[in-house]
């Protein structure tokens, strides 16, 4: 009897073991954060919530610095951030502002996106991050050039069959501590050259008060 009992117990344990091996594995893994390390124990990738409360995937270089991040921002919009090995240069792509390129100084130098979801545009800035060139293309296409005070000085536009070129005067330079919004400052003077769709050409000069002291024809 004891021999048969031992056989039954061994057979039962073996059956349970085989059933456990044959059982399907769980299709999902649930965790709040996943951290991957290399052979040296350095963190090379994380998946989960970061210190700022944003969720995403981050890849790290051997020096421990993040090099690539795919995450959701505070508004749950997706962002992709690619960083160079040294300095502050990096490239960002998000669903709202489009593509942004940052220089080694950390300033945004190039912006490519669609304003309001309808108007594609390209912005170029200097190393101080000041806008110097803006290109827009919608029903009317335009190019704008800005001076070091981010005042628009040249405007070239085309729409409805008419082409226009504005040359705008600047404003006196103000000290850095001035709080005046230079983007709204009135220009000193301007000149407008226009070529209409019917072939008519015109040239007008404007003074700071927007009067037209001279025009042709």
C-alpha positions in Angstrom: 0.0 0.0 0.0 2.8 2.4 0.9 4.5 1.7 -2.4 1.3 2.5 -4.4 0.8 5.7 -2.3 4.3 6.9 -3.1 3.7 6.2 -6.8 0.5 8.2 -6.7 2.2 11.1 -4.9 5.1 11.2 -7.3 2.8 10.9 -10.3 0.6 13.7 -9.0 3.5 16.0 -8.4 4.8 15.3 -11.9 1.4 15.9 -13.4 1.1 19.3 -11.6 4.6 20.2 -12.7 3.8 19.4 -16.4 0.6 21.3 -16.1 2.5 24.3 -14.8 5.0 24.1 -17.7 2.3 23.8 -20.2 0.2 26.6 -18.8 0.2 29.8 -21.1 2.3 32.7 -19.9 0.7 36.0 -19.0 0.4 38.1 -22.2 1.1 41.4 -20.4 3.5 42.8 -17.8 2.2 45.4 -15.4 4.5 47.9 -13.7 4.8 51.6 -12.9 8.3 51.9 -14.3 10.7 49.8 -16.3 14.5 50.4 -16.0 17.0 48.7 -18.3 20.7 48.6 -17.4 23.8 47.4 -19.3 26.4 44.9 -18.1 28.2 47.6 -16.1 25.0 48.4 -14.2 24.5 51.8 -15.9 20.9 52.8 -16.8 20.5 52.9 -20.5 16.7 53.1 -20.9 13.6 53.9 -18.8 10.0 53.5 -19.5 7.5 55.2 -17.2 6.9 58.5 -15.3 9.9 60.8 -14.9 10.6 63.3 -12.1 8.5 65.9 -13.8 5.4 63.7 -13.9 5.6 63.1 -17.7 5.3 59.6 -19.1 7.6 58.3 -21.8 10.6 56.4 -23.0 14.1 57.8 -22.4 17.4 56.4 -23.8 20.6 57.2 -22.1 24.2 57.3 -23.3 27.1 55.6 -21.5 27.8 58.8 -19.6 24.3 58.7 -18.1 22.9 61.7 -20.0 19.6 61.4 -21.8 20.0 61.4 -25.6 16.5 60.5 -26.9 13.1 61.0 -25.2 9.6 60.1 -26.5 7.0 61.4 -24.1 3.6 63.1 -23.5 3.7 66.7 -22.3 1.4 68.2 -19.7 -1.4 68.4 -22.3 -0.9 64.8 -23.3 0.5 65.8 -26.7 3.4 63.6 -28.0 7.0 65.0 -28.1 10.2 63.6 -29.5 13.5 65.1 -28.2 16.9 64.1 -29.7 20.0 65.6 -28.0 23.6 65.9 -29.3 26.4 64.3 -27.4 27.8 67.6 -26.2 26.4 71.1 -25.5 22.7 72.1 -25.6 22.0 71.4 -29.3 19.0 69.2 -29.8 16.0 68.6 -32.0 12.4 68.5 -30.9 9.3 67.3 -32.7 5.8 67.7 -31.3 2.2 67.7 -32.4 1.6 71.4 -31.8 4.6 73.5 -32.8 6.1 71.1 -35.3 9.9 70.8 -35.7 12.3 72.9 -33.6 16.1 72.9 -33.9 18.2 74.3 -31.0 21.8 75.5 -31.3 24.7 74.8 -28.9 23.7 77.9 -27.0 20.3 76.4 -26.2 18.4 78.9 -28.3 15.8 77.9 -30.8 17.3 78.6 -34.2 14.9 76.9 -36.6 11.1 76.4 -36.4 9.0 74.5 -38.9 5.4 74.0 -38.4 1.8 74.8 -39.3 0.2 77.8 -37.5 -3.4 77.2 -36.5 -3.3 73.9 -38.4 -3.6 75.7 -41.8 -0.6 78.0 -42.4 2.8 76.3 -42.9 5.7 78.5 -41.8 9.5 78.5 -41.4 11.3 80.7 -38.8 15.0 81.3 -38.6 16.7 82.9 -35.6 20.2 84.1 -34.8 22.4 82.6 -32.0 20.6 84.9 -29.4 17.3 83.3 -30.4 16.0 86.5 -32.1 13.8 86.0 -35.1 15.5 87.2 -38.3 13.6 85.5 -41.1 10.0 84.3 -41.4 8.4 82.4 -44.3 4.7 81.8 -44.6 2.6 80.1 -47.2 -1.2 79.9 -47.3 -3.6 81.7 -49.7 -0.9 84.4 -49.7 2.8 83.7 -49.5 5.2 86.0 -47.7 8.8 86.5 -46.6 9.7 88.8 -43.7 13.2 89.9 -42.6 13.8 91.3 -39.1 16.6 93.4 -37.6 18.5 92.7 -34.4 15.6 94.3 -32.4 13.2 91.8 -34.1 11.5 94.7 -35.9 10.3 93.7 -39.4 12.2 95.7 -41.9 11.5 94.0 -45.3 8.3 92.3 -46.3 7.7 90.5 -49.6 4.2 89.2 -50.2 2.2 87.7 -53.0 -1.5 87.1 -53.0 -4.5 87.5 -55.2 -2.2 88.0 -58.2 -0.6 91.1 -56.7 3.0 91.3 -55.5 4.2 93.7 -52.8 7.5 94.7 -51.3 7.6 96.8 -48.2 10.9 98.4 -47.0 10.4 99.6 -43.4 12.4 102.0 -41.4 13.7 101.0 -38.0 13.3 102.5 -34.5 16.0 104.0 -32.3 17.9 101.4 -30.3 16.8 101.3 -26.7 18.8 100.1 -23.6 18.3 96.5 -22.5 16.4 97.5 -19.4 13.7 99.2 -21.5 10.4 97.4 -21.2 9.0 98.7 -24.4 7.5 96.0 -26.6 9.6 96.6 -29.8 7.4 94.2 -31.8 4.7 96.8 -31.7 6.8 99.9 -32.1 5.9 102.2 -34.9 8.4 102.4 -37.8 10.1 105.7 -38.8 9.0 105.5 -42.5 8.3 102.9 -45.2 8.2 102.4 -48.9 5.8 100.2 -50.8 6.4 98.9 -54.3 3.4 97.0 -55.8 2.9 95.1 -59.0 -0.7 94.3 -59.6 -2.1 91.3 -61.5 -3.1 93.7 -64.4 0.5 94.8 -64.9 0.1 98.1 -63.1 3.1 99.3 -61.1 3.2 101.7 -58.2 5.5 103.1 -55.6 4.5 104.9 -52.4 6.5 106.5 -49.6 5.0 106.8 -46.1 6.2 109.0 -43.3 5.9 107.9 -39.6 2.4 109.3 -39.4 1.4 107.1 -42.3 1.0 110.0 -44.6 1.9 109.6 -48.3 4.2 112.5 -49.2 5.1 111.0 -52.6 3.8 108.3 -54.9 4.1 107.2 -58.5 2.2 107.1 -60.6 
